[in-house]
Amino acid sequence: MRQLVYEGPGRVGWEDAPDPELTGSDGAIVRPLAVARCDLDAPMIEAGIFPGPFAVGHEAVAEVVEVGSEVTAVKVGQRVAVPFQPSCGACRDCLGTRFAACERHRASAGGAFGFGPAGGSNGGAVAELLAVPAADHLLLPVPGSLPNEVLCTLPDNVVDGYRTVASHLREQPGAEVLVVGGLAQSIGLYAVAWAVALGSERVRYIDTDADRGAAAAGLGAEVTIHEGPWPRRFERSPITVENTGSAEGLACTLRSTARYGNCTCVAIHFTPTTEVPLLEMYTNGITLHASRADSRRLLPEVIQLVADGRMDPARVPTRVVDWGDADRAWLEPATKLVVAR
């Protein structure tokens, strides 16, 4: 088969590889139909964050082409969403619905497709075929009404935007949401779209980029284009999303979180920081949540909400290119890039 491979810092290319084999009698082989580029994918390759070479891509919708002898729920020919983190469904963490912490698929960067050895060597989705473990647990049948170009965006970045606001808006219906920064450029915009869709009465978006600001305004946010260093704080909101990727931006967002509010960090901070205002968080009861989104846990409800028309991911600027052009397009600028057959 052919797969798109990270070859070294700033380089990807097509490579021939053996067809994957079933991971076990409970596994499946799927044929990716469309793959979305995660906000981390391009900078990960440009900077050479993880050792390569490895096949790329972890946001996918696919067709099942082979199943193991123990697979009963998933059928050949079915169209399925592929959660980006493999999980077994049977270990202690999976039974506690902590699928992203699955004991059988742990790795240095967290178990994932498309990250090479750092993600557990699970293969990449920009490939003619992909082996998936625990198919009956992991693979999620998808509604026929949704196009591949939308479905492939759901397993990571759309889920990530959803988890920043969904549970908090259930607890505080109508609460205000503040999104600060645009490092993970599509995730911040998906967070805005979800906040509006789930009933926030005021959504504010603060970024340094005018194009992202315009996109956020189109989704229903009040937009401020910020220049210069991040200030001590902005006007406070009970639900905040930190998407700056800087120590100063993190501190600013935490200080912009209202008393007993919740801040979710979607930017990845690769270096330790001493800028977290722990005493202020303590005295004001601020909760900071930093983690990967749990794809398998949240994806079913995200699929249903999108199928019901509650939120349309395609409203976030999305560039769709032909599958064969993935090697050329994978590192080109785009808020959200999709490669589709």
C-alpha positions in Angstrom: 0.0 0.0 0.0 1.0 3.7 -0.1 1.1 6.0 2.9 2.1 9.6 3.6 5.2 9.6 5.8 7.0 12.2 7.9 10.6 11.9 6.5 12.3 14.5 8.6 11.8 18.1 9.9 9.7 20.0 7.3 9.4 17.0 4.9 6.6 14.5 4.1 6.3 12.1 1.1 4.5 9.1 -0.2 6.0 5.7 0.6 5.2 2.2 -0.3 4.7 -0.1 2.7 3.4 -3.6 3.4 -0.4 -3.9 3.8 -1.2 -4.0 7.6 -2.4 -7.2 9.2 -5.1 -7.6 11.8 -3.9 -6.7 15.3 -5.8 -9.7 16.6 -9.1 -11.6 16.2 -10.9 -8.5 17.6 -9.3 -6.1 15.2 -10.2 -4.6 11.8 -8.6 -3.2 8.7 -10.2 0.0 7.4 -9.7 2.1 4.3 -9.5 5.8 5.2 -11.9 7.9 3.0 -11.0 11.3 4.3 -8.4 12.5 6.8 -8.3 15.9 8.5 -5.0 17.5 9.5 -4.9 18.1 13.3 -3.7 21.5 14.5 -0.6 19.8 15.9 0.3 17.9 12.7 2.0 20.6 10.7 4.1 22.2 13.5 5.0 18.7 14.7 6.5 18.0 11.3 8.1 21.4 10.8 9.8 21.2 14.2 10.6 17.5 14.1 9.0 17.0 17.6 8.8 13.2 17.4 11.4 10.8 15.9 10.6 9.5 12.4 10.0 8.3 9.9 6.4 7.4 10.5 3.0 7.5 8.7 1.0 10.6 9.5 -2.7 11.4 10.1 -5.1 10.6 13.0 -8.4 12.3 12.2 -10.3 9.9 9.9 -13.5 8.5 8.6 -13.0 5.1 6.9 -14.6 2.1 5.3 -14.2 -1.3 7.0 -12.6 -3.8 4.6 -11.7 -6.7 6.9 -12.6 -7.9 10.4 -11.3 -10.5 12.8 -13.1 -13.6 13.8 -14.4 -12.2 17.1 -15.8 -9.0 15.6 -19.6 -9.0 15.6 -20.8 -5.4 15.7 -18.7 -3.9 13.0 -19.3 -5.1 9.4 -17.3 -5.1 6.2 -18.5 -2.1 4.1 -19.6 0.0 7.0 -18.5 3.6 7.2 -17.0 4.4 10.6 -15.3 7.2 12.5 -12.0 6.3 14.0 -11.2 7.8 17.4 -7.7 9.0 17.3 -6.5 7.2 20.4 -6.6 3.4 20.3 -8.2 1.8 23.3 -9.1 -1.8 24.2 -12.5 -1.2 26.0 -11.7 -3.8 28.6 -8.9 -2.6 30.9 -9.5 -0.8 34.2 -9.2 2.7 32.7 -11.5 1.9 29.8 -14.1 0.4 32.1 -14.0 3.7 33.9 -14.5 5.5 30.5 -10.9 6.9 30.7 -10.3 5.6 27.2 -7.4 8.0 26.4 -5.5 6.4 29.3 -6.0 2.8 28.1 -3.5 0.6 29.9 -2.8 -1.5 26.7 -2.1 1.5 24.4 0.0 3.8 26.5 3.0 5.6 24.8 5.4 8.3 25.6 3.3 11.0 23.8 0.0 9.2 24.6 -1.4 6.4 22.5 -2.5 7.7 19.1 -2.5 7.0 15.4 -0.2 9.0 13.2 2.6 9.8 15.8 5.0 6.9 15.1 6.8 5.3 18.1 5.9 8.2 20.3 2.3 7.4 19.9 2.7 3.6 20.1 3.5 2.8 16.5 -0.2 2.4 15.5 0.1 3.5 11.9 -1.1 6.7 10.2 -4.5 7.4 8.6 -3.2 9.0 5.4 -2.7 5.6 4.0 -4.6 3.1 1.8 -5.2 0.9 4.8 -5.1 1.2 8.6 -5.2 -1.6 11.2 -7.5 -0.8 14.2 -7.6 -2.8 17.4 -10.8 -3.8 19.4 -13.0 -2.9 16.5 -16.4 -3.5 18.1 -15.4 -1.1 20.9 -13.4 1.5 19.0 -15.0 2.0 15.6 -18.2 4.1 15.5 -20.7 3.8 12.7 -21.7 7.2 11.3 -24.9 8.6 9.8 -25.2 8.5 6.1 -26.3 12.1 6.1 -22.9 13.5 7.0 -20.2 13.9 4.3 -16.8 12.4 4.7 -15.2 15.9 4.7 -17.1 16.8 7.9 -16.9 13.4 9.6 -13.1 13.3 9.5 -12.8 16.5 11.5 -14.7 15.1 14.4 -12.4 12.6 16.1 -9.9 15.1 17.5 -10.2 18.8 17.0 -14.0 19.1 16.9 -14.1 16.8 20.0 -11.4 19.0 21.6 -13.4 22.2 21.1 -16.5 20.4 22.5 -14.9 19.3 25.7 -13.8 22.8 26.6 -17.3 24.0 27.0 -19.9 21.2 27.0 -19.8 20.0 30.6 -19.5 23.5 32.0 -22.5 24.8 30.0 -24.5 21.9 31.3 -23.7 22.9 34.8 -24.1 26.7 34.1 -26.6 27.1 31.2 -26.0 30.2 29.3 -22.7 31.0 30.9 -20.3 33.3 29.2 -17.3 31.8 27.4 -13.9 33.4 26.7 -11.4 31.9 24.2 -7.9 33.4 24.3 -5.4 32.8 21.5 -5.3 30.9 18.3 -2.3 28.6 18.5 -4.4 25.5 17.9 -6.2 27.5 15.2 -9.2 25.2 14.4 -9.7 24.1 18.0 -10.3 27.6 19.2 -12.8 28.2 16.5 -14.6 24.9 17.2 -14.8 25.9 20.8 -16.5 29.2 19.8 -18.9 27.2 17.5 -19.8 24.8 20.3 -20.2 27.5 22.9 -22.7 29.3 20.6 -24.5 26.0 19.7 -24.8 24.9 23.3 -26.4 28.1 24.5 -23.7 30.5 25.8 -25.3 33.9 26.0 -22.0 35.7 25.3 -18.9 34.2 23.6 -15.8 36.3 23.4 -12.7 35.5 21.3 -9.4 37.3 21.7 -6.6 36.6 19.2 -3.6 38.2 17.4 -4.8 37.1 13.9 -7.4 39.1 12.0 -8.4 36.2 9.7 -9.1 33.9 12.7 -10.9 36.8 14.3 -13.1 37.2 11.3 -13.9 33.5 11.3 -14.8 33.7 15.0 -17.1 36.6 14.4 -18.8 34.7 11.7 -19.5 31.9 14.2 -21.1 34.4 16.6 -18.3 35.6 18.9 -17.5 39.1 20.1 -13.9 39.5 18.7 -11.0 41.5 20.0 -7.7 41.5 18.0 -4.9 41.8 20.5 -1.5 43.3 19.8 1.7 43.2 21.9 2.3 41.1 25.1 -0.5 39.4 26.8 -1.9 41.6 29.6 -2.3 40.6 33.2 -5.9 39.7 32.5 -9.0 40.5 30.4 -12.6 40.9 31.6 -13.4 37.7 33.5 -15.6 34.8 32.3 -16.7 31.7 34.2 -15.6 29.4 31.3 -12.3 30.1 29.6 -10.2 28.4 26.9 -6.4 28.9 26.9 -5.1 28.6 23.4 -2.0 30.9 23.4 0.8 28.4 23.9 2.8 30.9 26.0 3.4 31.1 29.7 2.2 34.7 29.8 -0.9 33.9 27.8 -1.7 31.0 30.2 -1.3 33.2 33.2 -3.5 35.9 31.5 -6.2 33.4 30.7 -6.2 32.0 34.3 -6.5 35.5 35.7 -9.4 36.1 33.2 -11.3 33.2 34.7 -14.1 34.2 37.1 -14.2 33.0 40.7 -14.8 29.3 40.8 -14.6 29.2 37.1 -13.1 26.6 34.8 -10.2 27.1 32.4 -9.3 24.4 29.8 -5.9 24.5 28.1 -6.0 23.3 24.5 -2.6 24.7 23.5 0.4 22.4 24.1 3.1 23.8 26.4 6.3 22.0 25.7 8.4 23.7 28.3 7.8 24.0 32.1 6.5 27.4 33.3 6.6 29.2 36.5 4.0 31.6 35.4 0.9 29.7 36.7 -0.6 32.0 39.3 -1.3 29.2 41.8 -2.1 31.5 44.8 -4.6 33.5 42.8 -6.2 30.3 41.5 -6.3 29.0 45.1 -8.0 32.0 46.6 -10.4 32.3 43.7 -11.2 28.6 43.3 -10.1 28.4 39.7 -9.9 24.9 38.1 -7.4 24.4 35.3 -7.8 21.3 33.1 -4.9 20.3 30.8 -5.0 17.1 28.8 -5.7 15.5 25.4 -9.4 15.2 24.6 -10.8 11.7 25.2 -11.9 10.9 21.7 -13.7 7.6 22.2 -15.6 8.9 25.2 -16.9 12.1 23.6 -17.1 11.2 19.9 -20.5 9.5 20.1 -22.3 12.5 21.5 -20.4 14.8 19.1 -21.4 12.8 16.1 -25.1 12.9 17.2 -25.1 16.6 17.8 -23.5 17.3 14.4 -26.0 14.9 12.7 -28.9 16.7 14.5 -27.7 20.0 13.0 -26.7 21.5 16.4 -23.2 22.5 15.1 -21.7 22.5 11.6 -17.9 22.0 11.6 -17.8 23.1 8.0 -18.4 26.7 9.1 -14.9 26.8 10.4 -12.7 27.6 7.3 -11.8 24.3 5.8 -9.7 23.5 2.7 -10.5 20.2 1.0 -7.9 18.7 -1.4 -7.7 15.5 -3.4 -6.1 12.5 -1.7 -3.3 12.3 -4.2 -2.2 15.9 -3.4 -1.7 15.2 0.3 2.1 15.3 0.1 1.9 18.8 -1.4 -0.8 20.2 0.8 0.0 18.7 4.2 2.3 21.5 5.2 0.6 24.3 3.4 -1.3 27.0 5.4 -5.0 26.2 6.1 -7.1 26.7 9.2 -8.4 23.2 8.7 -7.1 20.9 5.9 -8.9 17.8 4.7 -7.6 15.3 2.2 -10.4 13.2 0.7 -10.7 10.4 -1.9 
